[in-house]
Amino acid sequence: MIQTVAKVLEQTIEGELTTVEITALLEKPKHQHLGDLAFPCFTLAKKMKQAPQQIAQSIAEKIEHPFIQDVQVVGGYINFFVNQSAVTQQVLISIRDSGDNYAQAENNGQRVVIDFSSPNIAKPFSMGHLRSTVIGNALANIAQKNGYEVVRINHLGDWGTQFGKLIVAYLLWGSKEAIEEAPIQELLKLYVKFHDEAEQDEALNDKARAAFKALEDQDAEATALWEWFKNVSLVEFRGIYEQLSIEFDSLEGEAFYNDKMQTVVEELHAKQLLTVSDGANVVELDDEMPPCLITKQDGATLYATRDLAAAFYRQKHYRPEKIFYVVGNEQTLHFKQFFKVIDKMGYSWAKRLQHVPFGMILKDGKKMSTRKGRVILLKDVLDEAVQTAKQNIKDKNPTLSNIEEVAQQVGVGAVIFNDLKNFRMNDIEFSLEQMMNFEGETGPYVQYTYARISSLLEKAQFTSFNLEVTDLEEQAWPAILCLQDYPKAVKEAYEQADPSIIAKYVLQLARAFNKYYGHTKILVEDSAKESRLLFCYCVATVLEDGLKLLGLKAPRDM
């Protein structure tokens, strides 16, 4: 409706403001009796040198559109009352005819790359990795809905000084048998022990640096241990991703770029961008940022070197319109630095690189830390969530035939939704109790609304889609407006790289429908029954699609 009113206004005021400018100015009145939308004329007053009320009166007299039932001038505002019957017919018919393609943009021929999840090899997949994983996956789904071809990359943390630490720890205290029995748990113990011991013995850090340098130089023993650590980690990671229903197009981690970094370093040198600082090679940036470190004194590479090599490889290999990096906000400076380096190298596509930061999941107000051993394993959380969902289903619907499958969908969905309903920049305090509260603003609440509608449609044996839409009850109107706004929500979620827009949207739609459901006998036999069922079908279609964008399943029965 906003777009319709904006276009009508643009035509009426004859080019004084664009549709985009008008859309930004349109407001929703505080009280329903003041209309569905309001347009303030104060911006026009400055441009046209007339009183806002005079402009509002002049515009109101010219407006005529089948979707606009009435127009009223209140002070400097034009208040629009839409034709509910016409809008309802347009929205329901549009969803009926489009199905799950409603709000789907046409393929725009452009590709985006999304770098997300990126857990560290030889470390457990903790709750700290959840945010990048589910935000990145949702952003990928939303980008596809907006017409982009998406390349999903899991840039595994399979390189760096932490492997020097782990190699040293294994050689000093490790047991092959213990690692083979419980790989990730034992590797974590070794990693934590290394940091405990290094606090007392600084020489251990020197040994770790030397071990990593040996790995970079392709030492046989170091390489064999690194490959072993990587392989046992990937087995666990695959199980997590399978449970989350997340797939990747590439698992090219940091090590993949080892033979591609020197080319970047040589180009930086050729363009006279490298300077020596305390024996290390750096790129000077500007007064707002410290220099970007490219190679250490011993010639060892860093995150920035590898990320530069990865960016150039992806640009050449995928030719993307945009590359998103879904990485925590503590890495903001790093991304600003390496984006700036590419810009200084003279590549215009540096402007198409975007860091998508997010806040942390905290435990007792503190950041989760692998080196301190303060971690909560994601697998444990997912399993407990599934068991809780399973018990809830047994209590409320013991005859459900596929309890195991639905428990997986609901339990995993609860964990994902609990993250995505929050604006990504906010920190989240870990609370399993809150996560497993299946009432209110939760994934299971939305899933149950979908299941309720599916059951209702099945009971009615609703299959008739080629029908005239008759007027619905007044209580349906908020949900109709919400359905109409779905394409806008999908577009904004991509533009702002913020899946919480979709999460908040499906919550709003579920609440609006449940309010309608509480006031309306849907299956009563009258002339509006088929229209009510079509309305229910449309709500279910959009709820299912919204949940899908977030990475959740929509069970038909719960």
Summary of the structure (lengths in Angstrom):
residues: 558
radius of gyration: 28.0
end to end distance: 34.4
largest distance: 85.2
contacts: 1803
relative contact order: 0.11
helix: 59%
strand: 11%
